Amino acid sequence: MASLTLLLSFALAALLFGFSNAQVMFGFYNYVCPNAEAIVNKEMVDIMAVAPSLAGPLLRMHYHDCFVKGCDASILVNPSAKKATEKVAPPNLSIRGFEVIDRIKEKLEAACPGIVSCADIIALVARDAVALTHGPCYQVETGRRDGTRSVAQDVIGNLVPPTSNITALKAVFLQKGLTLKDLVVLSGAHTIGTSHCSSFSSRLYNATGKGDTDPTLDKNYVPRLKSKCKPNDQKTLVEMDPGSFKTFDVGYFKQVSKRRSLFLSDEALLHDSETRRYVEHQAMASPDEFFRDFAVSMVKMGRLEVLTNEKGEIRKRCGFVN
């Protein structure tokens, strides 16, 4: 019996060594933590049942993590008196749902101590947020390790603000190794969730610095937005895809094609022939093609600068570097 136990211990060690030296892959945890994805999904089902408004922020968290030094969970690290981390950088102050990641991490640590990375949890949570809002259910590559660096300054230049034009958007996405199609497809994530008025109020009240309204906005839509967002309103939340902001669908593309999007960065998709063509096509189509494209682009984004092999670590708690 002792020799069998020793043999099993060696076998498990070999598996862990083999997987630690792999790249991200589908089913990374199948042997070392078989229930990992099921645990994430169960927790997400329970969370979305009571807090469906977290779907948008949790999906956005994955993008905000991956575009800043790669998908390494650096967005989760708590700041200290001596160090401002990514979590408190201005673009991330509106991110919600950190407690969701902590809750799921606690469950996974109880089941498989030291095995599942916080970076993988973010990716799996984003996938389930999409599926649980009636979007596509796609496979996620896993095997990422967590980073040990999180600096607020790193966010600058990596996350495109909602005021970005098409030139800025293209530059950042191409720099990340993503295509124009990925840009417009991933922008479709704005089909779920809300935004603070402060992110787009300049389009309503001071588009060119002269107290005017952005002429690219549908003039019939402007009064509706102004009724929700008064000048200098910093707190009110507005649906990004009115009427179906809790449902992952092609409604976003319908809004953009009608020039009823909230952000300049959404409007900007109409200023390039390739991205405009995709927007206009999806605005008139069933969601099947967009769902397939979204899954592909999310997997691509999830590979950005990942830490694997002996790089990084598996954090014990997501808010703290080991």
C-alpha positions in Angstrom: 0.0 0.0 0.0 2.8 2.4 0.9 4.5 1.7 -2.4 1.3 2.3 -4.3 0.8 5.6 -2.5 4.3 6.6 -3.3 3.8 5.7 -7.0 0.6 7.8 -7.1 2.4 10.7 -5.6 5.1 10.5 -8.2 2.5 10.2 -11.0 0.7 13.4 -9.7 4.0 15.2 -9.4 4.8 14.3 -13.0 1.4 15.5 -14.2 1.8 18.8 -12.4 5.3 19.2 -13.8 4.1 18.4 -17.3 1.2 20.9 -17.1 3.3 23.6 -15.5 5.6 23.4 -18.6 2.7 23.6 -21.1 1.2 26.6 -22.9 -2.4 27.6 -22.4 -4.6 24.9 -23.7 -8.2 23.7 -23.6 -8.8 21.4 -20.6 -5.6 22.3 -18.7 -7.1 21.4 -15.4 -8.7 18.1 -16.5 -6.3 16.0 -14.5 -5.0 18.3 -11.8 -8.3 19.9 -10.8 -11.1 18.2 -12.7 -13.9 20.1 -11.2 -12.3 23.6 -11.6 -14.5 24.8 -14.4 -17.6 23.3 -12.9 -16.9 25.1 -9.6 -16.5 28.4 -11.4 -19.7 27.9 -13.3 -21.8 26.9 -10.2 -20.6 30.0 -8.4 -21.4 32.2 -11.4 -24.9 30.7 -11.8 -25.6 31.6 -8.1 -24.0 35.1 -8.4 -25.8 36.1 -11.6 -29.1 34.9 -10.2 -28.9 37.7 -7.5 -26.6 40.2 -9.2 -27.1 40.1 -13.0 -25.7 43.6 -13.4 -22.3 42.2 -12.7 -22.1 40.5 -16.1 -20.9 43.5 -17.9 -18.2 44.6 -15.4 -16.9 41.0 -15.1 -16.5 40.7 -18.9 -14.9 44.1 -19.0 -12.4 43.0 -16.2 -11.0 40.4 -18.5 -10.3 43.0 -21.2 -8.8 45.4 -18.7 -6.5 42.7 -17.4 -5.3 41.3 -20.7 -4.6 44.6 -22.4 -2.2 45.8 -19.6 0.9 43.6 -19.6 -1.1 40.5 -20.6 -3.7 38.2 -19.0 -2.0 37.8 -15.6 -4.6 39.0 -13.0 -2.5 42.1 -12.3 -5.8 44.1 -12.2 -6.7 42.2 -9.0 -3.8 43.2 -6.8 -4.8 45.5 -4.0 -3.0 48.8 -3.6 -0.9 49.7 -0.5 0.2 52.9 1.2 3.4 52.7 -0.8 2.2 51.4 -4.2 -0.7 52.3 -6.5 -1.7 49.2 -8.4 -3.7 48.8 -11.6 -6.9 48.4 -9.6 -6.8 52.1 -8.6 -5.8 53.5 -12.0 -8.6 55.8 -13.3 -9.9 53.5 -16.1 -10.3 50.7 -13.6 -12.2 52.6 -10.8 -15.5 51.7 -12.4 -14.7 48.0 -12.5 -16.9 45.9 -10.2 -17.0 42.3 -9.2 -13.6 41.8 -7.5 -15.4 40.0 -4.7 -16.7 37.5 -7.2 -13.2 36.5 -8.1 -12.2 36.2 -4.4 -15.3 34.1 -3.7 -14.5 31.7 -6.5 -10.8 31.6 -5.7 -11.7 30.5 -2.1 -13.8 27.7 -3.4 -11.1 26.5 -5.8 -8.4 26.7 -3.1 -10.6 24.4 -0.9 -10.9 21.9 -3.7 -7.4 22.1 -5.3 -5.0 24.2 -3.2 -2.4 26.1 -5.2 -3.5 24.8 -8.6 -5.9 27.3 -10.3 -4.6 30.8 -11.2 -6.5 34.0 -10.6 -5.8 34.9 -14.3 -7.7 31.7 -15.4 -10.5 32.5 -13.0 -11.0 35.9 -14.7 -11.1 34.3 -18.1 -13.6 31.6 -17.0 -15.8 34.1 -15.2 -15.9 36.3 -18.3 -17.0 33.3 -20.4 -19.8 32.4 -18.0 -20.9 36.0 -17.7 -21.5 35.9 -21.5 -23.2 32.5 -21.5 -25.5 33.4 -18.6 -26.7 36.5 -20.4 -27.8 34.3 -23.3 -24.6 34.7 -25.3 -22.4 32.0 -26.8 -21.0 29.3 -24.6 -17.4 28.8 -25.7 -14.3 26.9 -24.5 -11.6 28.9 -22.7 -7.9 28.0 -22.8 -6.4 27.7 -19.4 -3.0 27.3 -17.9 -2.1 31.0 -17.3 -0.1 31.9 -14.2 -0.4 35.1 -12.2 1.9 38.0 -12.5 3.9 39.6 -9.7 3.8 43.2 -11.1 0.8 45.5 -10.8 1.5 49.2 -11.3 -1.1 51.9 -12.0 1.2 53.6 -14.5 1.2 50.6 -16.7 -2.5 51.2 -17.6 -1.6 54.4 -19.5 -1.5 53.8 -23.3 -2.8 50.2 -23.0 -6.5 50.8 -22.4 -8.2 52.9 -25.0 -10.6 55.5 -23.5 -14.2 55.8 -24.6 -13.2 59.1 -26.4 -10.9 57.3 -28.8 -11.1 57.8 -32.5 -10.7 54.9 -35.0 -6.9 55.7 -35.5 -6.2 55.2 -31.8 -8.3 52.1 -31.6 -6.6 50.5 -34.5 -3.2 51.4 -33.2 -3.7 49.7 -29.8 -5.4 46.6 -31.2 -2.8 46.1 -33.9 0.0 46.6 -31.4 -1.5 43.7 -29.3 -1.5 41.5 -32.3 -5.2 41.6 -32.8 -7.0 42.5 -36.1 -9.6 45.1 -37.1 -12.1 42.3 -37.0 -11.2 41.5 -33.4 -11.6 45.2 -32.6 -15.2 45.4 -33.9 -16.1 42.0 -32.6 -14.8 42.6 -29.1 -16.5 46.0 -29.0 -19.7 44.0 -29.3 -19.3 43.2 -25.6 -21.0 46.6 -25.0 -24.2 44.8 -25.7 -24.4 44.1 -22.0 -23.9 46.5 -19.1 -24.2 50.2 -18.3 -22.0 53.3 -18.3 -21.7 56.3 -16.2 -22.9 59.5 -17.8 -19.4 61.0 -17.3 -18.0 58.6 -19.9 -20.0 60.3 -22.8 -21.6 63.5 -21.5 -19.1 65.6 -23.5 -20.9 64.4 -26.6 -24.1 65.9 -25.2 -22.9 69.2 -23.8 -19.5 70.1 -25.1 -18.5 68.1 -28.2 -16.1 70.6 -29.6 -15.4 72.8 -26.6 -18.2 75.3 -27.5 -21.0 73.8 -25.5 -22.4 71.9 -28.5 -23.8 68.4 -29.2 -21.8 65.9 -31.2 -23.3 66.1 -34.7 -22.6 62.3 -35.3 -25.2 61.4 -32.6 -28.7 60.7 -33.9 -30.5 64.0 -33.2 -33.6 62.2 -32.1 -31.7 60.2 -29.6 -30.0 63.2 -27.9 -33.0 64.4 -25.9 -33.4 60.9 -24.5 -29.8 60.9 -23.3 -30.0 64.4 -21.9 -33.1 63.4 -19.9 -31.0 60.8 -18.2 -27.7 62.7 -17.9 -27.7 66.3 -16.7 -24.5 68.4 -17.1 -21.7 67.2 -14.8 -23.6 64.1 -13.7 -20.9 61.7 -12.5 -23.2 58.9 -11.0 -26.1 58.1 -13.2 -25.9 54.8 -15.1 -27.2 54.5 -18.6 -27.8 51.2 -20.6 -25.2 50.7 -23.3 -27.7 48.7 -25.4 -31.1 50.1 -24.4 -33.8 47.5 -24.1 -31.6 44.5 -24.0 -28.6 45.5 -21.8 -28.9 42.3 -19.8 -28.9 40.1 -22.9 -25.9 39.3 -25.0 -27.1 39.8 -28.5 -26.5 42.0 -31.7 -28.4 44.9 -30.3 -25.2 46.9 -29.9 -24.6 46.8 -33.6 -28.1 48.0 -34.3 -27.5 51.0 -32.0 -24.1 51.8 -33.5 -25.5 51.6 -37.1 -28.2 54.1 -36.1 -25.6 56.4 -34.5 -27.1 55.8 -31.1 -24.0 54.5 -29.4 -22.8 56.1 -26.2 -19.1 56.3 -26.7 -17.0 58.0 -29.4 -15.1 54.8 -29.6 -18.3 53.0 -30.6 -19.1 55.7 -33.2 -15.6 55.4 -34.5 -16.3 51.9 -35.8 -18.3 53.6 -38.6 -15.2 55.6 -39.7 -13.3 52.6 -41.1 -14.7 50.6 -44.1 -13.9 47.2 -42.6 -15.3 47.8 -39.2 -18.3 49.7 -40.6 -19.1 46.8 -42.9 -19.1 44.4 -40.0 -21.3 46.6 -37.9 -23.9 47.1 -40.6 -23.9 43.4 -41.5 -24.5 42.3 -37.9 -27.1 44.9 -37.3 -29.3 43.1 -39.9 -28.2 39.5 -39.1 -29.1 36.7 -36.6 -26.6 36.5 -33.8 -25.1 33.2 -34.8 -22.2 34.6 -36.8 -21.3 37.2 -34.2 -21.4 34.6 -31.5 -18.9 32.4 -33.3 -16.7 35.4 -34.1 -16.9 36.6 -30.4 -15.7 33.2 -29.2 -12.7 33.3 -31.5 -11.7 36.8 -30.6 -12.1 36.2 -26.9 -9.8 33.2 -27.1 -7.2 35.3 -29.0 -7.4 38.1 -26.5 -7.0 35.5 -23.7 -3.6 34.6 -25.1 -2.1 38.1 -24.8 1.3 37.9 -23.1 0.3 35.0 -20.9 2.7 33.7 -18.2 3.3 30.0 -18.4 6.0 27.4 -17.6 8.0 28.7 -14.6 7.0 32.4 -15.1 4.7 34.0 -12.6 3.0 32.2 -9.7 -0.3 30.8 -8.6 -1.5 33.3 -6.0 -3.0 32.0 -2.8 -5.2 35.1 -2.6 -6.0 37.1 -5.8 -5.6 40.5 -4.2 -2.1 39.8 -3.0 1.2 38.7 -4.6 2.5 35.6 -2.7 
